[in-house]
Amino acid sequence: MAKVLITGISGQDGAFLARALLERGDEVYGAMRRGSTSKTGRLKELGIREKVKLCTLEVTEFANVQNVLNEIRPDMIFNLAAQSFVADSFQFPHYTSDVNYMGVLNILEAMRLLKLDAKLYQASTSEMYGDVLEKPQSEKTPFNPLSPYAVSKLAAHSLVVNYRQAYDMFATSGILFNHESELRGYEFVTRKITSWLARIKLQNAEAMPLGNLSSVRDWGYAPEYTDMMIKMLDHGEPDDFVISTNTEYTVREFLFMAAQEVGFDLYSEGEGLEEKCYNRKTGKLVAYVDPRYFRASDVVYLRGDNSKAQKLLGWKPEILAPEIARRMAIYDLKKAAVSNPGL
């Protein structure tokens, strides 16, 4: 039985990762930021809240990081803590850098100074590829970030490589492409789509404003991706791995797939900023492009080459975007119905 510390335990990935580790018998510590209330909703949703040992950790405070690592002495550390919303990174670039880069530096330095014999997983991101220089993107593709979020993540990614080489640490980075689930945050476009469609269906909500409907993403299912995090640390050597499905769908396609699940047959009119999506059966406006949701610089295409993970980790994605859209739409329909029990 391994002793495991997960930072960012309150997020989608933290919850699914904790469940997978508990199922194999590991002792799981969940690090959360200090605050008046604990964000444990996802842990409760998965029925594991009482099985996870929670602790307070501020990754931006080196002394706190060092003290927590020294007290727990984990065998494995999964660093999922991050300011992970790309749009917010333009508004809060200093905070984003503090958490996403300095937090990783604090963990690495604490591990080094404590001579901690632990394996580290660092959550890197496909956003580091930015304005992509080749298609699809692999571990060898040059990075070209387009947001403060991606820049901070790339700096942390490079730091992990440096500590791995300089200090012979078992420090691995997973370059995970977009991965969604029923527990995705509402600020992310997939969950915004499925939850808003449910409210339109059951609560007569207004039409949904969206950004670039032509943006292309490689969407996978979060529980499968967190399983791969574990496989990366179980692998014999530390390394960097792209985890993706090697498929591509536009935001528009995800919207249409999710809409079909709630009973809407959508069609589009107009192009670019003038595009609007209507329900064919009723003629009602369901979604429209709103320039407020365009980023200062936007990543328009991401598709991962997962060949390395397939070969070395046995990675084979099973649940792809159409099924993800279906599951998320069903989940949000049920949630919307509960909030309006008379419907």
Secondary structure, 3 states (H helix, E strand, C coil): CCEEEEECCCCHHHHHHHHHHHHCCCEEEEEECCCCCCCCHHHHHCCCHHHCEEEECCCCCHHHHHHHHHHHCCCEEEECCCCCCHHHHHHCHHHHHHHHHHHHHHHHHHHHHCCCCCEEEEEEEHHHHCCCCCCCECCCCCCCCCCHHHHHHHHHHHHHHHHHHHHCCCEEEEEECCEECCCCCCCCHHHHHHHHHHHHHHHCCCCEEECCCCCEECCEEHHHHHHHHHHHHHCCCCCEEEECCCCCEEHHHHHHHHHHHCCCCEEEECCHHHCEEEECCCCCEEEEECHHHCCCCCCCECCECCHHHHHHHCCCCCCCHHHHHHHHHHHHHHHHHHHCCCC
